[in-house]
Amino acid sequence: MSQQTQSTLERAFELASAGGCRTVTELRLTLRSEGFDPDQVTGPLLLRQLNGMIEAARFPERAAEKQAARKASQRRNE
């Protein structure tokens, strides 16, 4: 593996938010091709977060709708 100034997780978040990867599997393949260790991208919370970021980057209108629904739900629960 080459020396990087960025950690695997930092790069994973960068890739997810850029919208170039359609899935976490694709994101892991990209990480591997760039010399990062994709095995570090694991765990239900991290995968949920990355999936959410990928979806938000690829479909911003859906992300905006979900955020508005969450805020409305929070207001109702206050």
LONUPA-673632 format. One line per 4 residues: number of its first residue (from 0); for each residue x, y, z of N, C-alpha, C, O. Coordinates in steps of 0.1 Angstrom, whole numbers. Atoms other than C-alpha are relative to their C-alpha. Layout:
NUM> X/Y/Z/X/Y/Z/X/Y/Z/X/Y/Z ~ ...
% end
This chain:
0> 8/-12/0/0/0/0/9/12/0/19/13/7 ~ -8/-13/0/13/35/-8/-3/8/12/-13/6/19 ~ 2/-9/-11/17/62/17/-10/10/-3/-9/16/-14 ~ 10/-10/2/-13/84/20/-1/11/11/3/8/23
4> 2/-11/-10/-20/117/38/-14/-1/5/-17/6/15 ~ 14/1/-4/-56/107/41/-3/-14/4/2/-24/-1 ~ 4/13/-4/-71/78/60/-10/-7/-9/-16/0/-17 ~ 10/7/8/-92/51/44/-14/5/3/-22/7/-7
8> 13/-5/-3/-123/64/63/-2/14/-6/-13/17/-10 ~ 2/-14/5/-117/100/53/-2/-1/-15/-11/6/-21 ~ 2/1/15/-114/89/16/-14/-6/-3/-20/-2/-13 ~ 13/6/1/-145/67/20/-11/11/1/-20/11/-8
12> 10/-10/-2/-165/97/32/0/10/-12/-10/15/-17 ~ -2/-9/12/-151/119/4/-6/-6/-12/-14/1/-20 ~ 6/7/11/-161/93/-22/-15/-1/1/-22/2/-9 ~ 14/1/-2/-195/88/-8/-7/14/-2/-18/14/-9
16> 7/-14/1/-203/126/-7/2/5/-14/-6/14/-18 ~ -3/-5/14/-189/131/-43/-11/-5/-9/-13/1/-20 ~ 10/5/9/-216/109/-58/5/-9/-11/-3/-13/-20 ~ -6/9/11/-193/89/-81/-2/-15/2/-2/-22/-8
20> 2/14/-3/-200/56/-64/-15/-2/2/-22/6/9 ~ 15/3/-1/-235/40/-66/-3/-8/12/-14/-8/17 ~ 2/9/-11/-230/15/-38/12/0/9/23/5/5 ~ -12/2/-9/-207/8/-8/10/-10/-7/22/-8/-5
24> -9/10/7/-194/-22/-28/9/8/-11/21/5/-11 ~ -7/-8/10/-184/2/-56/10/9/7/21/11/2 ~ -9/-9/-7/-169/26/-31/12/-8/5/24/-4/4 ~ -11/8/-5/-148/-3/-16/10/-4/-12/22/-4/-10
28> -8/3/12/-136/-12/-51/9/12/-4/21/10/-7 ~ -8/-13/3/-125/24/-57/11/2/10/22/5/7 ~ -10/-2/-10/-107/25/-24/12/-10/-2/23/-6/-2 ~ -11/10/2/-88/-7/-32/8/4/-12/21/3/-12
32> -8/-4/12/-78/6/-67/9/12/3/18/15/-4 ~ -8/-12/-3/-65/38/-50/11/-4/11/18/5/15 ~ -11/4/-9/-43/17/-26/-5/1/15/4/-1/24 ~ 5/0/-13/-66/20/5/-4/-14/4/-6/-23/-4
36> 4/13/-5/-77/-9/27/-15/0/2/-20/6/11 ~ 15/0/-1/-115/-14/20/-5/-8/12/-17/-6/15 ~ 5/8/-11/-117/-39/49/-3/9/12/-10/4/22 ~ 3/-9/-11/-118/-9/72/-14/6/-1/-19/12/9
40> 14/-5/2/-152/1/58/-9/-11/4/-14/-19/-5 ~ 8/11/-6/-173/-21/80/-8/5/12/-6/16/17 ~ 9/-3/-12/-200/-20/107/-13/6/-5/-13/14/-14 ~ 13/-5/4/-237/-13/105/-2/15/0/-8/21/-9
44> 2/-14/-1/-236/23/116/8/8/-12/3/16/-18 ~ -8/-6/10/-208/33/92/-6/-3/-14/-7/6/-22 ~ 6/4/12/-224/14/63/-13/8/-3/-15/13/-14 ~ 12/-7/2/-257/31/69/3/15/-3/-4/21/-11
48> -4/-14/2/-240/65/71/5/2/-15/1/12/-21 ~ -5/-1/14/-221/59/38/-11/-1/-10/-11/6/-20 ~ 11/2/9/-252/46/21/-9/13/-1/-13/17/-12 ~ 8/-12/-1/-271/77/32/7/11/-8/1/19/-15
52> -8/-11/7/-243/100/19/0/-3/-15/-1/7/-23 ~ 0/4/15/-242/81/-15/-13/4/-6/-14/10/-16 ~ 14/-3/5/-280/84/-18/-2/15/-1/-7/20/-11 ~ 2/-14/0/-279/121/-9/8/7/-11/3/17/-17
56> -8/-5/11/-251/128/-34/-6/-3/-14/-6/6/-23 ~ 5/4/13/-268/109/-62/-15/6/-2/-19/8/-14 ~ 14/-4/2/-304/120/-55/-3/11/11/-10/9/21 ~ 2/-11/-10/-304/154/-37/-14/3/4/-17/7/15
60> 14/-3/-3/-341/158/-40/-6/-10/10/-14/-6/19 ~ 5/10/-10/-348/126/-21/6/3/14/-2/3/24 ~ -6/-4/-13/-324/137/7/-7/12/6/-9/12/18 ~ 7/-12/-5/-341/170/10/-14/-4/5/-18/2/15
64> 13/4/-5/-375/153/13/1/-8/13/-7/-6/22 ~ -2/8/-12/-362/129/39/3/9/12/-2/8/23 ~ -4/-10/-11/-347/158/59/-12/8/4/-14/10/16 ~ 12/-8/-4/-379/178/58/-10/-9/8/-16/-4/17
68> 9/9/-7/-399/147/69/5/-2/14/-3/-3/24 ~ -6/2/-13/-375/142/98/-2/12/9/-6/10/21 ~ 3/-12/-8/-378/178/109/-14/1/4/-17/5/16 ~ 14/-1/-4/-415/177/108/-4/-10/11/-12/-7/19
72> 2/10/-10/-415/145/128/5/4/14/-2/2/24 ~ -6/-5/-12/-393/161/154/-8/11/6/-10/11/18 ~ 8/-11/-5/-415/191/157/-13/-6/6/-18/-1/17 ~ 13/7/-6/-446/168/163/3/-6/13/-6/-7/22
76> -3/7/-12/-427/150/190/4/9/11/7/4/23 ~ -5/-9/-10/-417/181/209/-12/4/9/-10/12/18
% end
